[in-house]
Amino acid sequence: MSEGDAGGRLVRPFTLTGGRTRPSRADFALITTVTAVDPPPARAPRPQPEHLRILKLCAEPMAVAELAARLDLPVSVVVILLCDLLEAGRITARAPHPVTRSAPDLDLLQKVREGLGRL
Amino acid sequence: MAGSEHAAPAAPDAVKILIAGGFGVGKTTMVGSVSEIAPLRTEEPLTVAGLGVDDLAGIEEKRSTTVALDFGRITIGRDLVLYLFGTPGQQRFWFMWNDLAVGALGAVVLLDVRRPESSFAAIDFFERRNIPFVVGVNGFHGRHPYPPEEIRQALALPERVAVVLCDARERASARDVLIALVDRLIADADGRADEGGRIR
């Protein structure tokens, strides 16, 4: 995945992603929580402006859907940018809580119930 | 929070609930009334290829269209966040629901008694996929001409599907619909534990 075309990109959704329209990793769901790694790894490549915007937003943990809304970019585009950042070691991603119908997580459900009760 | 001073803030665990129902039934209103942030919107571009064999009426003249997704968030605790996603109302975007439904705890189907048929597709969707849901009857101007039992019978819903009268504009009312769903999920989980106990 080494493209050497750092220069002169147009700021349009799919040119931001170097023409790729599919994420290289499937590990970003709408509610995957993304957090910037601080301080960044020593040998991280220089991020592009859109990458920097993401890193700024997820200095505090933020869900993929929320990043997309705040960046005003489609989720599919944001996921591709997140893949770059994940590969570069600039972010960590926490997968959503797994939900299985056959073995529901009673503790979790009770937490949600109590949280809603406090609203 | 002992440990390294450079430690990144711990990411919370995340779960989601879907708010479904026909076009204009009050989904975004409900998301907004319980969310701690103003509802956010993402727009996904759709290609005609992405629409598959579904109904293209109304969009055939456009080269591309977008489908909007509204969502909100409720922080349950330091380590747990609940997201609420309003499903796209137009039926031709049903395929988006599949992606949305993956990993959802369950769903609220909002219903407008003046045009209940607009929410039938949502009820079908969750029934067929065995995704637990409750029906929130969103009263026009908060008025409720029919008791819940009558609505349940009219919709041929089984006993385990709660039917809750609500006003999606009111925070407490919208919250109570969500609580009815989570109570159902807890009852299901308890039931499973009991069954497991009997089998062993």
Interface residues (C-beta under 8 A of the other chain):
Chain A: P13 A29 L30 I31 T32 T33 V34 T35 A36 V37 D38 P39 E60 P61 A63 A65 E66 A68 A69 R70 P74 V75 S76 T92 R94 P96 H97 P98 V99 R101 S102 A103 P104 D105 L106 L108 L109 Q110 K111 V112 R113 E114 G115 L116 G117 L119
Chain B: H6 A8 P9 A10 A11 P12 D13 A14 V15 K16 V34 L40 R41 T42 E43 E44 P45 T66 L69 F71 R73 I74 T75 I76 G77 L80 V81 L82 Y83 F85 L100 V102 G103 A104 L105 N130 R171 A172 R175 L178 I179 V182 D183 L185 I186 D188 A189 D190 R192 A193
